[in-house]
Amino acid sequence: MATAALKSGLKRLLGRTGFDIVRSTNSRGGVDDFLPFEATVRAARSAGLSVGDYIDEVMNGTPGATQATIDELRALGVFAADPRTVLEIGPGSGRYLEKTLQECSPDRYEIYETAAPWAGYLVDTFEVIARPTAECSLAPTPDGSVDLVQAHKVFNTVTFLSASRYFLEMARVTRPGGRIVFDVMTETCLDPATMRAWAAQGGAGHDSYPAAMPRRACVDLFATLDCALEASFPARMGFASTEVLVFAKAA
Ligand SMILES: C[S@@+](CC[C@H](N)C(=O)[O-])C[C@H]1O[C@@H](n2cnc3c(N)ncnc32)[C@H](O)[C@@H]1O
């Protein structure tokens, strides 16, 4: 009973921060609580919303948050580049995936998602290809084969090592001239007032969430992988934010 109350309190808390709670089959995924697949899909349907919009508007109380990121990416020309192959890590409910597919029509959209029910739902709904997840590797995807590699609200939920391993893999699979887009909770998202707010409202049994990542470390790492920072902008996450980084791999 106490556990159920704690879980439901945690779910409310994380919902307010813009975080989706999805069971991770990878115990190193950082947060392995549960956004119930069937109940969420049913609730979205009865609200007449897509699952993504239902999560933004109703569950997270941040209407338009996903669309705002997509709009920024469009303004940066990410979709005008007409990506033929897209790869997304941790799409979860698919709220970014759905909106990406409204902006471009790739021939192949690969996902690496540890939450099996959501991965199956995305395969059935959007005809994407689910790849096996293991050790934060993108091994099934060949070198230099993807036009747009993205991850949203993932690297603030996993450990430093998981994020770092995925970063190296993202650069490997991106084709020359391709783009890499992901958000991280950098120092630009952590002014003293926000840190105080996290200290007061975060945690609740999940010490690993949210995970911070230095901006400079990302930029310097990707520079060594021939990927230059093109742009960055904030993305809402409840009372706080993450920073979206957009890299271009040298052509
Ligand atoms: C906070 S959710 C974000 C979901 C989605 N991108 C969104 O913004 O709505 C984090 C997602 O990453 C997935 N995940 C966690 N660890 C992962 C890993 N090692 N590889 C791939 N996906 C992972 C979780 O299952 C979950 O779907």
The ligand as a MOL file (V3000), in Angstrom:
LIG
                    3D

  0  0  0     0  0            999 V3000
M  V30 BEGIN CTAB
M  V30 COUNTS 27 29 0 0 0
M  V30 BEGIN ATOM
M  V30 1 C 12.0960 9.9220 -20.0370 0
M  V30 2 S 11.7180 8.7630 -21.2630 0 CHG=1
M  V30 3 C 11.6200 9.7980 -22.7160 0
M  V30 4 C 10.7710 9.1820 -23.7650 0
M  V30 5 C 10.5650 10.0320 -25.0260 0
M  V30 6 N 11.8110 10.3100 -25.7120 0
M  V30 7 C 9.8590 11.3040 -24.6600 0
M  V30 8 O 10.5000 12.3510 -24.5790 0
M  V30 9 O 8.6610 11.2260 -24.4240 0 CHG=-1
M  V30 10 C 13.2720 7.9000 -21.4920 0
M  V30 11 C 13.1400 6.7860 -22.4990 0
M  V30 12 O 14.4100 6.1670 -22.6820 0
M  V30 13 C 14.2360 4.7480 -22.6300 0
M  V30 14 N 15.5270 4.1760 -22.2390 0
M  V30 15 C 16.0820 4.0910 -21.0080 0
M  V30 16 N 17.2860 3.5070 -21.0520 0
M  V30 17 C 17.5230 3.2450 -22.3560 0
M  V30 18 C 18.5990 2.6360 -23.0670 0
M  V30 19 N 19.6960 2.2100 -22.4220 0
M  V30 20 N 18.4850 2.4920 -24.4070 0
M  V30 21 C 17.3930 2.9230 -25.0630 0
M  V30 22 N 16.3280 3.4930 -24.4450 0
M  V30 23 C 16.3920 3.6480 -23.1240 0
M  V30 24 C 13.1300 4.5500 -21.6260 0
M  V30 25 O 12.5090 3.2940 -21.7560 0
M  V30 26 C 12.2060 5.6880 -22.0210 0
M  V30 27 O 11.3450 5.3460 -23.0690 0
M  V30 END ATOM
M  V30 BEGIN BOND
M  V30 1 1 1 2
M  V30 2 1 2 3
M  V30 3 1 2 10
M  V30 4 1 3 4
M  V30 5 1 4 5
M  V30 6 1 5 6
M  V30 7 1 5 7
M  V30 8 2 7 8
M  V30 9 1 7 9
M  V30 10 1 10 11
M  V30 11 1 11 12
M  V30 12 1 11 26
M  V30 13 1 12 13
M  V30 14 1 13 14
M  V30 15 1 13 24
M  V30 16 1 14 15
M  V30 17 1 14 23
M  V30 18 2 15 16
M  V30 19 1 16 17
M  V30 20 1 17 18
M  V30 21 2 17 23
M  V30 22 1 18 19
M  V30 23 2 18 20
M  V30 24 1 20 21
M  V30 25 2 21 22
M  V30 26 1 22 23
M  V30 27 1 24 25
M  V30 28 1 24 26
M  V30 29 1 26 27
M  V30 END BOND
M  V30 END CTAB
M  END
